[in-house]
Amino acid sequence: MPLTPPSAGAAGNFLAPLTGLSANAFKSVIDIDVLGSFNTLKSTMPYLLESASKHPNNGSNASTGGRIIFVSATLHYIGTPFQTHVVAAKAAVDALAGNAAIELGPRGITSNVIAPGPIAGTEGMERLSGEEARKNPLVQKAVPVGRYGLVKEIADAT
């Protein structure tokens, strides 16, 4: 029996094999991640442009200009089983961030991506990994820092 979720859940935190992934579930994740990122960018752009115009950042002053920070993931760098919907969405978010940098950079707005790996204590980790895997030191050693990340570290990156 294929795994097909009744709904996509928050930001696409569900597992589904490609053969059991419905178009509706796929679209839900695209809407949340990609369209949500685009709509946020579009709604904040007038304020970012105003900030960058009034407070230009020349690289050596304290002004920030305009800053965009997208949140992505690392799943799409090598592919992740049962996460086709998330892989496609996060790759699109990365592309959106890159194009925003190219188009808005000359106007004083930077665009960057935070792409965390597994973050301890989050809904995504709870949904996508079993307790045994979360506590397995070999799994944690697969993360470059040798442990799961912390929510505070993502906040600090912003």
C-alpha positions in Angstrom: 0.0 0.0 0.0 1.5 3.4 -1.0 2.2 6.0 1.6 -0.1 8.9 0.7 -0.7 11.5 3.3 -4.1 13.0 3.8 -2.5 16.5 3.6 1.0 17.8 3.1 1.5 19.0 6.6 3.6 22.0 7.7 6.2 22.7 5.1 6.0 19.2 3.6 7.1 17.2 6.6 5.9 13.8 5.4 7.4 10.8 3.8 6.0 9.4 0.5 7.6 7.3 -2.2 7.5 8.8 -5.6 5.1 6.1 -6.7 2.6 7.1 -4.0 3.0 10.8 -4.1 -0.1 12.5 -5.3 -0.1 15.6 -7.5 -2.1 17.4 -4.8 0.5 16.6 -2.1 3.3 17.6 -4.3 1.5 20.9 -5.2 0.9 21.6 -1.5 4.6 21.5 -0.7 5.4 23.7 -3.7 2.7 26.1 -2.5 4.1 26.2 1.0 7.8 26.4 0.3 8.1 28.1 -3.1 5.0 30.2 -3.4 5.3 31.1 0.3 8.9 32.3 -0.2 7.9 34.2 -3.4 4.9 35.9 -1.7 7.0 36.9 1.3 9.7 38.3 -1.0 7.2 40.2 -3.1 5.4 41.7 0.0 8.6 42.8 1.7 10.4 44.1 -1.5 9.1 47.7 -1.2 10.5 47.9 2.4 13.8 46.2 1.4 14.3 48.7 -1.5 13.5 51.6 0.8 15.9 50.4 3.4 18.6 49.8 0.9 18.1 53.3 -0.6 18.1 55.1 2.8 20.8 53.0 4.5 23.2 51.7 1.8 25.7 49.1 2.8 29.1 49.7 1.4 30.7 46.7 3.0 32.5 48.6 5.7 29.8 50.5 7.5 27.2 49.3 10.0 24.2 49.8 7.6 22.5 46.7 6.5 20.9 47.9 3.3 18.3 45.3 2.5 18.6 41.7 3.5 16.7 38.6 2.4 17.2 35.3 4.1 15.5 32.2 2.6 15.3 29.0 4.5 16.0 25.9 2.5 17.4 22.4 3.3 20.2 20.2 2.1 18.0 17.3 0.9 18.2 18.2 -2.7 22.0 18.3 -3.0 22.2 14.6 -3.3 18.5 13.5 -3.3 16.6 12.0 -0.5 14.3 8.9 -0.6 10.6 9.6 0.0 11.2 13.4 -0.2 10.8 14.2 -3.9 8.2 16.9 -3.0 10.6 18.6 -0.6 13.7 18.1 -2.8 11.9 19.9 -5.7 10.6 22.7 -3.5 13.9 23.4 -1.8 15.8 23.4 -5.1 13.3 26.0 -6.3 13.7 28.1 -3.2 17.5 28.1 -3.8 16.9 29.2 -7.4 14.6 32.0 -6.3 17.2 33.2 -3.8 19.9 33.2 -6.5 17.8 35.1 -8.9 16.8 37.6 -6.2 20.5 38.2 -5.5 21.3 38.8 -9.2 18.3 41.2 -9.8 18.3 43.0 -6.4 22.0 43.0 -5.6 22.7 46.1 -7.8 20.0 47.9 -5.8 21.7 47.2 -2.5 19.7 44.1 -1.4 21.5 40.8 -0.6 19.8 37.5 -0.9 21.1 34.4 1.0 20.0 30.9 2.0 20.2 29.1 5.3 20.1 25.4 4.5 20.2 23.5 7.7 20.6 19.8 7.9 18.8 17.9 10.7 17.8 20.1 13.6 17.2 18.5 17.0 13.8 18.9 18.6 12.0 20.1 15.6 8.7 18.9 14.2 10.5 17.7 11.0 12.9 15.6 12.9 10.1 14.1 15.0 8.0 13.3 11.9 10.8 12.0 9.7 13.0 10.0 11.9 12.4 7.4 14.6 13.6 7.8 18.1 16.2 5.1 17.6 17.7 7.0 14.6 17.7 10.3 16.4 19.7 8.8 19.3 22.1 6.8 17.1 25.6 8.3 17.3 26.5 7.0 13.8 23.6 8.9 12.3 24.7 12.1 14.1 28.3 11.6 12.9 27.0 11.8 9.4 26.3 15.5 10.0 29.5 17.5 9.4 29.6 18.9 12.9 29.1 15.4 14.3 25.7 16.1 15.9 22.3 17.5 15.0 22.0 21.2 14.8 20.1 23.4 17.3 17.3 25.8 16.6 19.4 28.5 18.3 22.1 28.0 15.7 19.7 28.7 12.9 18.5 31.8 14.7 22.1 32.9 15.2 22.8 32.5 11.5 20.1 35.1 10.7 
